């Protein structure tokens, strides 16, 4: 297992509440087996914009994972909507990719694109995006390297995000979900639970219960990493400390969101190349 060429960029405070991060992956110059070219990603509420400098991916069908789109046509620039199921892909040979992760309500506020039609989908978004976003996406595709892309990202998104004057929650899902809920509860007339949930789904593409599940899963993920540093994982304690009803609840939700049991996921993150995306966030 070797994560060389893989790194995570976290946004400055000026983009807090808009960008969650950028995952950079470059396997050129490495000899990887078929299994090592696979990628495992958890379910996520985030919008994913990704650029391929070289290579591409094929979306694999596997029990418990998202279903590949039969009409998907790979392109150098793609958009993935929020995913309620984990995703299993494989690199087509060597690849270099730049994957921007945006909070869904921020993406909708900036582009006007409703996400409910893009849940569990990957598309070529150029026909959907506003004119200035299309020009920016093309500039990102033509940039010479990742450093240039990061500069273009900040220069384009930061002034547009700041112009909205939106709240700036922390980087964890729980802080973002809480801020989103408060904004939904105070943004318009009518504050029943059903109206609040409708607003959240319109802004984030997913219902509030799904956002709660992802928040729990993230908290448990970091709790497991901390427990490993102390010498061992007690799954019953992890469940109790992270808003699960019991250990069985933790196991069910972990399998739904990642495709694997908690212990199998923990082991494979430690030992398998294909789980590089999980290791980036630890």
C-alpha atoms as a printed R data frame, in Angstrom:
    type eleno elety resid chain resno       x      y       z
1   ATOM     1    CA   UNK     A     1   0.000  0.000   0.000
2   ATOM     2    CA   UNK     A     2   1.469  3.337  -1.080
3   ATOM     3    CA   UNK     A     3  -0.397  6.664  -1.079
4   ATOM     4    CA   UNK     A     4   2.296  8.533  -3.001
5   ATOM     5    CA   UNK     A     5   0.722 11.035  -5.392
6   ATOM     6    CA   UNK     A     6  -2.416 11.290  -3.255
7   ATOM     7    CA   UNK     A     7  -3.147 14.334  -1.124
8   ATOM     8    CA   UNK     A     8  -5.923 16.428   0.373
9   ATOM     9    CA   UNK     A     9  -6.267 20.209   0.066
10  ATOM    10    CA   UNK     A    10  -8.416 21.913   2.690
11  ATOM    11    CA   UNK     A    11  -9.956 25.317   1.883
12  ATOM    12    CA   UNK     A    12  -9.115 28.642   3.540
13  ATOM    13    CA   UNK     A    13 -11.655 30.299   5.836
14  ATOM    14    CA   UNK     A    14 -12.902 32.415   2.929
15  ATOM    15    CA   UNK     A    15 -14.402 29.240   1.438
16  ATOM    16    CA   UNK     A    16 -15.638 27.633   4.659
17  ATOM    17    CA   UNK     A    17 -19.216 26.473   4.208
18  ATOM    18    CA   UNK     A    18 -18.681 26.246   0.440
19  ATOM    19    CA   UNK     A    19 -15.791 23.869  -0.229
20  ATOM    20    CA   UNK     A    20 -15.141 20.787   1.880
21  ATOM    21    CA   UNK     A    21 -11.836 19.962   0.232
22  ATOM    22    CA   UNK     A    22 -10.035 18.813  -2.898
23  ATOM    23    CA   UNK     A    23  -8.784 15.257  -3.342
24  ATOM    24    CA   UNK     A    24  -5.778 14.990  -5.646
25  ATOM    25    CA   UNK     A    25  -4.842 11.587  -7.048
26  ATOM    26    CA   UNK     A    26  -2.019 10.814  -9.498
27  ATOM    27    CA   UNK     A    27  -1.023  7.208 -10.226
28  ATOM    28    CA   UNK     A    28   1.227  7.931 -13.210
29  ATOM    29    CA   UNK     A    29   4.603  6.242 -12.925
30  ATOM    30    CA   UNK     A    30   3.277  3.585 -10.531
31  ATOM    31    CA   UNK     A    31   2.747 -0.097 -11.296
32  ATOM    32    CA   UNK     A    32  -0.627 -1.040  -9.848
33  ATOM    33    CA   UNK     A    33  -2.540 -4.305 -10.075
34  ATOM    34    CA   UNK     A    34  -6.157 -4.364 -11.206
35  ATOM    35    CA   UNK     A    35  -7.301 -4.473  -7.573
36  ATOM    36    CA   UNK     A    36  -5.000 -1.575  -6.667
37  ATOM    37    CA   UNK     A    37  -6.571  0.545  -9.416
38  ATOM    38    CA   UNK     A    38  -9.971  0.230  -7.741
39  ATOM    39    CA   UNK     A    39 -11.463  3.028  -5.625
40  ATOM    40    CA   UNK     A    40 -13.967  2.872  -2.775
41  ATOM    41    CA   UNK     A    41 -15.951  5.976  -1.815
42  ATOM    42    CA   UNK     A    42 -18.620  6.298   0.904
43  ATOM    43    CA   UNK     A    43 -22.075  7.740   0.441
44  ATOM    44    CA   UNK     A    44 -21.819 11.523   0.624
45  ATOM    45    CA   UNK     A    45 -24.038 14.622   0.588
46  ATOM    46    CA   UNK     A    46 -21.294 16.524  -1.239
47  ATOM    47    CA   UNK     A    47 -21.315 17.673  -4.848
48  ATOM    48    CA   UNK     A    48 -18.251 16.386  -6.667
49  ATOM    49    CA   UNK     A    49 -16.668 18.227  -9.582
50  ATOM    50    CA   UNK     A    50 -13.757 16.338 -11.063
51  ATOM    51    CA   UNK     A    51 -11.237 16.905 -13.801
52  ATOM    52    CA   UNK     A    52  -9.074 14.193 -15.362
53  ATOM    53    CA   UNK     A    53  -5.676 15.290 -16.667
54  ATOM    54    CA   UNK     A    54  -5.062 11.734 -17.781
55  ATOM    55    CA   UNK     A    55  -7.029  8.510 -17.744
56  ATOM    56    CA   UNK     A    56 -10.532  7.990 -16.450
57  ATOM    57    CA   UNK     A    57 -12.720  5.653 -14.418
58  ATOM    58    CA   UNK     A    58 -15.216  2.868 -14.955
59  ATOM    59    CA   UNK     A    59 -18.099  2.546 -12.524
60  ATOM    60    CA   UNK     A    60 -18.317 -1.005 -11.127
61  ATOM    61    CA   UNK     A    61 -21.461 -2.877 -10.124
62  ATOM    62    CA   UNK     A    62 -21.263 -4.502  -6.679
63  ATOM    63    CA   UNK     A    63 -23.870 -5.569  -4.094
64  ATOM    64    CA   UNK     A    64 -24.561 -2.787  -1.594
65  ATOM    65    CA   UNK     A    65 -22.988 -0.102  -3.803
66  ATOM    66    CA   UNK     A    66 -24.473  2.508  -6.124
67  ATOM    67    CA   UNK     A    67 -25.760  1.268  -9.464
68  ATOM    68    CA   UNK     A    68 -23.716  2.302 -12.538
69  ATOM    69    CA   UNK     A    69 -25.473  4.575 -15.004
70  ATOM    70    CA   UNK     A    70 -25.884  2.703 -18.318
71  ATOM    71    CA   UNK     A    71 -25.770  5.927 -20.349
72  ATOM    72    CA   UNK     A    72 -22.694  7.442 -18.652
73  ATOM    73    CA   UNK     A    73 -20.195  8.864 -21.145
74  ATOM    74    CA   UNK     A    74 -16.831  9.693 -19.534
75  ATOM    75    CA   UNK     A    75 -15.596 13.253 -20.129
76  ATOM    76    CA   UNK     A    76 -12.558 15.255 -18.933
77  ATOM    77    CA   UNK     A    77 -14.866 17.237 -16.608
78  ATOM    78    CA   UNK     A    78 -17.699 15.567 -14.688
79  ATOM    79    CA   UNK     A    79 -20.188 16.302 -11.902
80  ATOM    80    CA   UNK     A    80 -21.364 13.834  -9.290
81  ATOM    81    CA   UNK     A    81 -24.428 14.669  -7.236
82  ATOM    82    CA   UNK     A    82 -24.983 13.620  -3.640
83  ATOM    83    CA   UNK     A    83 -24.823  9.832  -3.219
84  ATOM    84    CA   UNK     A    84 -26.981  7.835  -0.813
85  ATOM    85    CA   UNK     A    85 -24.963  4.678  -1.502
86  ATOM    86    CA   UNK     A    86 -21.206  4.042  -1.601
87  ATOM    87    CA   UNK     A    87 -19.469  3.922  -4.972
88  ATOM    88    CA   UNK     A    88 -16.978  1.425  -6.371
89  ATOM    89    CA   UNK     A    89 -14.900  2.435  -9.411
90  ATOM    90    CA   UNK     A    90 -11.733  1.372 -11.210
91  ATOM    91    CA   UNK     A    91  -9.124  3.548 -12.902
92  ATOM    92    CA   UNK     A    92  -8.650  2.891 -16.597
93  ATOM    93    CA   UNK     A    93  -4.862  2.621 -16.548
94  ATOM    94    CA   UNK     A    94  -2.778  5.393 -15.047
95  ATOM    95    CA   UNK     A    95  -4.746  8.481 -14.096
96  ATOM    96    CA   UNK     A    96  -4.437 11.975 -12.674
97  ATOM    97    CA   UNK     A    97  -7.557 13.545 -11.189
98  ATOM    98    CA   UNK     A    98  -8.566 16.721  -9.347
99  ATOM    99    CA   UNK     A    99 -11.773 16.208  -7.327
100 ATOM   100    CA   UNK     A   100 -13.460 19.278  -5.835
101 ATOM   101    CA   UNK     A   101 -15.942 18.546  -3.042
102 ATOM   102    CA   UNK     A   102 -18.573 21.240  -2.502
103 ATOM   103    CA   UNK     A   103 -21.314 21.469   0.088
104 ATOM   104    CA   UNK     A   104 -24.580 20.967  -1.804
105 ATOM   105    CA   UNK     A   105 -26.466 24.048  -0.593
106 ATOM   106    CA   UNK     A   106 -23.480 26.218  -1.552
107 ATOM   107    CA   UNK     A   107 -23.335 24.680  -5.033
108 ATOM   108    CA   UNK     A   108 -27.057 25.278  -5.554
109 ATOM   109    CA   UNK     A   109 -26.845 28.862  -4.272
110 ATOM   110    CA   UNK     A   110 -23.927 29.637  -6.594
111 ATOM   111    CA   UNK     A   111 -25.161 27.895  -9.753
112 ATOM   112    CA   UNK     A   112 -28.940 27.737  -9.418
113 ATOM   113    CA   UNK     A   113 -28.809 23.985 -10.159
114 ATOM   114    CA   UNK     A   114 -31.285 21.922  -8.112
115 ATOM   115    CA   UNK     A   115 -29.688 18.683  -6.986
116 ATOM   116    CA   UNK     A   116 -32.702 16.435  -6.485
117 ATOM   117    CA   UNK     A   117 -32.449 15.255 -10.110
118 ATOM   118    CA   UNK     A   118 -28.740 14.460  -9.726
119 ATOM   119    CA   UNK     A   119 -28.713 12.261  -6.625
120 ATOM   120    CA   UNK     A   120 -26.706  9.059  -7.308
121 ATOM   121    CA   UNK     A   121 -25.726 10.349 -10.764
122 ATOM   122    CA   UNK     A   122 -22.551 11.389 -12.565
123 ATOM   123    CA   UNK     A   123 -22.993 13.666 -15.586
124 ATOM   124    CA   UNK     A   124 -21.174 15.966 -17.955
125 ATOM   125    CA   UNK     A   125 -22.408 19.251 -16.448
126 ATOM   126    CA   UNK     A   126 -21.347 21.734 -19.100
127 ATOM   127    CA   UNK     A   127 -24.861 22.124 -20.512
128 ATOM   128    CA   UNK     A   128 -26.210 22.748 -16.980
129 ATOM   129    CA   UNK     A   129 -23.736 25.312 -15.695
130 ATOM   130    CA   UNK     A   130 -23.976 29.110 -15.995
131 ATOM   131    CA   UNK     A   131 -21.760 30.692 -18.636
132 ATOM   132    CA   UNK     A   132 -19.069 31.894 -16.212
133 ATOM   133    CA   UNK     A   133 -18.877 28.438 -14.618
134 ATOM   134    CA   UNK     A   134 -18.403 26.796 -18.018
135 ATOM   135    CA   UNK     A   135 -15.543 29.168 -18.805
136 ATOM   136    CA   UNK     A   136 -13.978 28.448 -15.411
137 ATOM   137    CA   UNK     A   137 -14.328 24.686 -15.877
138 ATOM   138    CA   UNK     A   138 -12.589 24.942 -19.241
139 ATOM   139    CA   UNK     A   139  -9.757 26.994 -17.697
140 ATOM   140    CA   UNK     A   140  -9.392 24.309 -15.004
141 ATOM   141    CA   UNK     A   141  -9.125 21.638 -17.709
142 ATOM   142    CA   UNK     A   142  -6.426 23.604 -19.509
143 ATOM   143    CA   UNK     A   143  -4.365 24.441 -16.400
144 ATOM   144    CA   UNK     A   144  -0.825 23.103 -16.381
145 ATOM   145    CA   UNK     A   145  -0.872 21.437 -12.970
146 ATOM   146    CA   UNK     A   146  -2.771 21.055  -9.704
147 ATOM   147    CA   UNK     A   147  -1.179 24.137  -8.146
148 ATOM   148    CA   UNK     A   148  -2.557 26.257 -10.991
149 ATOM   149    CA   UNK     A   149  -5.976 24.640 -10.587
150 ATOM   150    CA   UNK     A   150  -6.052 25.430  -6.874
151 ATOM   151    CA   UNK     A   151  -5.276 29.074  -7.638
152 ATOM   152    CA   UNK     A   152  -8.036 29.183 -10.256
153 ATOM   153    CA   UNK     A   153 -10.439 27.563  -7.785
154 ATOM   154    CA   UNK     A   154  -9.835 30.165  -5.077
155 ATOM   155    CA   UNK     A   155  -9.867 33.097  -7.490
156 ATOM   156    CA   UNK     A   156 -13.203 32.000  -8.975
157 ATOM   157    CA   UNK     A   157 -15.149 30.720  -5.966
158 ATOM   158    CA   UNK     A   158 -14.023 32.972  -3.104
159 ATOM   159    CA   UNK     A   159 -15.495 36.291  -4.356
160 ATOM   160    CA   UNK     A   160 -18.730 34.633  -5.456
161 ATOM   161    CA   UNK     A   161 -19.146 32.852  -2.142
162 ATOM   162    CA   UNK     A   162 -18.340 35.951  -0.086
163 ATOM   163    CA   UNK     A   163 -20.829 37.964  -2.138
164 ATOM   164    CA   UNK     A   164 -23.616 35.697  -0.874
165 ATOM   165    CA   UNK     A   165 -22.819 36.609   2.720
166 ATOM   166    CA   UNK     A   166 -23.652 33.059   3.811
167 ATOM   167    CA   UNK     A   167 -22.875 31.596   7.240
168 ATOM   168    CA   UNK     A   168 -19.461 30.023   7.608
169 ATOM   169    CA   UNK     A   169 -19.854 26.786   9.622
170 ATOM   170    CA   UNK     A   170 -16.968 24.482  10.523
171 ATOM   171    CA   UNK     A   171 -15.557 21.774   8.286
172 ATOM   172    CA   UNK     A   172 -17.300 18.809   9.983
173 ATOM   173    CA   UNK     A   173 -20.642 17.571   8.617
174 ATOM   174    CA   UNK     A   174 -22.343 18.020  11.986
175 ATOM   175    CA   UNK     A   175 -21.553 21.760  12.122
176 ATOM   176    CA   UNK     A   176 -22.709 22.241   8.538
177 ATOM   177    CA   UNK     A   177 -25.917 20.253   9.097
178 ATOM   178    CA   UNK     A   178 -26.750 22.253  12.227
179 ATOM   179    CA   UNK     A   179 -26.166 25.552  10.413
180 ATOM   180    CA   UNK     A   180 -28.296 24.361   7.487
181 ATOM   181    CA   UNK     A   181 -31.115 23.375   9.829
182 ATOM   182    CA   UNK     A   182 -31.049 26.748  11.601
183 ATOM   183    CA   UNK     A   183 -31.107 28.575   8.255
184 ATOM   184    CA   UNK     A   184 -34.017 26.446   7.033
185 ATOM   185    CA   UNK     A   185 -35.944 27.149  10.230
186 ATOM   186    CA   UNK     A   186 -35.519 30.924  10.016
187 ATOM   187    CA   UNK     A   187 -35.411 31.686   6.298
188 ATOM   188    CA   UNK     A   188 -39.112 31.950   5.443
189 ATOM   189    CA   UNK     A   189 -42.640 31.944   6.753
190 ATOM   190    CA   UNK     A   190 -43.877 28.545   7.813
191 ATOM   191    CA   UNK     A   191 -41.717 26.660  10.279
192 ATOM   192    CA   UNK     A   192 -43.333 23.268  10.664
193 ATOM   193    CA   UNK     A   193 -41.095 20.207  10.620
194 ATOM   194    CA   UNK     A   194 -42.388 19.227   7.187
195 ATOM   195    CA   UNK     A   195 -41.634 22.674   5.732
196 ATOM   196    CA   UNK     A   196 -38.178 22.682   7.312
197 ATOM   197    CA   UNK     A   197 -37.401 19.273   5.829
198 ATOM   198    CA   UNK     A   198 -38.628 20.373   2.405
199 ATOM   199    CA   UNK     A   199 -36.279 23.372   2.451
200 ATOM   200    CA   UNK     A   200 -33.322 21.245   3.509
201 ATOM   201    CA   UNK     A   201 -33.973 18.708   0.759
202 ATOM   202    CA   UNK     A   202 -34.310 21.503  -1.823
203 ATOM   203    CA   UNK     A   203 -30.965 23.016  -0.780
204 ATOM   204    CA   UNK     A   204 -28.983 19.826  -0.122
205 ATOM   205    CA   UNK     A   205 -30.639 17.297  -2.432
206 ATOM   206    CA   UNK     A   206 -31.051 14.867   0.486
207 ATOM   207    CA   UNK     A   207 -33.494 14.629   3.397
208 ATOM   208    CA   UNK     A   208 -32.515 15.675   6.911
209 ATOM   209    CA   UNK     A   209 -32.446 12.061   8.159
210 ATOM   210    CA   UNK     A   210 -29.766 11.230   5.566
211 ATOM   211    CA   UNK     A   211 -27.653 14.207   6.640
212 ATOM   212    CA   UNK     A   212 -27.945 13.052  10.263
213 ATOM   213    CA   UNK     A   213 -26.765  9.577   9.281
214 ATOM   214    CA   UNK     A   214 -23.717 10.989   7.491
215 ATOM   215    CA   UNK     A   215 -22.913 13.202  10.507
216 ATOM   216    CA   UNK     A   216 -23.017 10.178  12.813
217 ATOM   217    CA   UNK     A   217 -20.846  8.181  10.444
218 ATOM   218    CA   UNK     A   218 -18.214 10.910  10.249
219 ATOM   219    CA   UNK     A   219 -18.078 11.257  14.026
220 ATOM   220    CA   UNK     A   220 -17.680  7.485  14.378
221 ATOM   221    CA   UNK     A   221 -14.979  7.457  11.681
222 ATOM   222    CA   UNK     A   222 -12.821  9.916  13.624
223 ATOM   223    CA   UNK     A   223 -13.596  8.153  16.919
224 ATOM   224    CA   UNK     A   224 -12.306  4.873  15.466
225 ATOM   225    CA   UNK     A   225  -9.081  6.557  14.324
226 ATOM   226    CA   UNK     A   226  -8.587  7.996  17.825
227 ATOM   227    CA   UNK     A   227  -9.307  4.616  19.463
228 ATOM   228    CA   UNK     A   228  -6.760  2.888  17.225
229 ATOM   229    CA   UNK     A   229  -4.167  5.357  18.461
230 ATOM   230    CA   UNK     A   230  -4.988  4.292  22.019
231 ATOM   231    CA   UNK     A   231  -4.565  0.615  21.224
232 ATOM   232    CA   UNK     A   232  -8.000 -0.795  20.372
233 ATOM   233    CA   UNK     A   233 -11.590 -0.244  19.188
234 ATOM   234    CA   UNK     A   234 -14.634 -0.982  21.329
235 ATOM   235    CA   UNK     A   235 -17.538 -0.889  18.885
236 ATOM   236    CA   UNK     A   236 -20.197 -0.685  21.586
237 ATOM   237    CA   UNK     A   237 -18.514  2.425  23.007
238 ATOM   238    CA   UNK     A   238 -18.130  3.955  19.540
239 ATOM   239    CA   UNK     A   239 -21.863  3.460  18.956
240 ATOM   240    CA   UNK     A   240 -22.876  4.874  22.344
241 ATOM   241    CA   UNK     A   241 -20.639  7.928  22.018
242 ATOM   242    CA   UNK     A   242 -21.733  8.866  18.490
243 ATOM   243    CA   UNK     A   243 -25.542  9.014  18.591
244 ATOM   244    CA   UNK     A   244 -26.300  5.426  17.517
245 ATOM   245    CA   UNK     A   245 -29.084  3.509  19.260
246 ATOM   246    CA   UNK     A   246 -26.751  0.543  19.754
247 ATOM   247    CA   UNK     A   247 -23.921 -1.386  18.090
248 ATOM   248    CA   UNK     A   248 -26.303 -3.050  15.633
249 ATOM   249    CA   UNK     A   249 -27.481  0.387  14.489
250 ATOM   250    CA   UNK     A   250 -23.850  1.408  13.898
251 ATOM   251    CA   UNK     A   251 -23.235 -1.769  11.881
252 ATOM   252    CA   UNK     A   252 -26.342 -1.312   9.715
253 ATOM   253    CA   UNK     A   253 -25.636  2.316   8.896
254 ATOM   254    CA   UNK     A   254 -21.935  1.737   8.268
255 ATOM   255    CA   UNK     A   255 -22.753 -1.044   5.811
256 ATOM   256    CA   UNK     A   256 -25.361  1.121   4.067
257 ATOM   257    CA   UNK     A   257 -23.039  4.118   3.731
258 ATOM   258    CA   UNK     A   258 -19.776  2.282   2.924
259 ATOM   259    CA   UNK     A   259 -20.796 -1.179   1.694
260 ATOM   260    CA   UNK     A   260 -18.833 -2.858   4.500
261 ATOM   261    CA   UNK     A   261 -19.121 -3.763   8.160
262 ATOM   262    CA   UNK     A   262 -17.312 -1.423  10.595
263 ATOM   263    CA   UNK     A   263 -14.525 -3.910  11.342
264 ATOM   264    CA   UNK     A   264 -14.026 -4.899   7.696
265 ATOM   265    CA   UNK     A   265 -13.903 -1.228   6.717
266 ATOM   266    CA   UNK     A   266 -11.373 -0.452   9.471
267 ATOM   267    CA   UNK     A   267  -9.118 -3.321   8.381
268 ATOM   268    CA   UNK     A   268  -9.284 -2.546   4.672
269 ATOM   269    CA   UNK     A   269  -8.567  1.161   5.195
270 ATOM   270    CA   UNK     A   270  -5.335  0.097   6.898
271 ATOM   271    CA   UNK     A   271  -4.241 -2.491   4.358
272 ATOM   272    CA   UNK     A   272  -5.627 -1.865   0.863
273 ATOM   273    CA   UNK     A   273  -4.600  0.659  -1.772
274 ATOM   274    CA   UNK     A   274  -8.190  0.995  -3.016
275 ATOM   275    CA   UNK     A   275  -9.253  2.711   0.249
276 ATOM   276    CA   UNK     A   276  -6.941  5.707  -0.248
277 ATOM   277    CA   UNK     A   277  -9.886  8.163  -0.143
278 ATOM   278    CA   UNK     A   278 -10.735  7.132   3.426
279 ATOM   279    CA   UNK     A   279  -7.108  7.475   4.540
280 ATOM   280    CA   UNK     A   280  -6.914 11.016   3.190
281 ATOM   281    CA   UNK     A   281  -9.381 12.218   5.832
282 ATOM   282    CA   UNK     A   282  -7.810 10.562   8.876
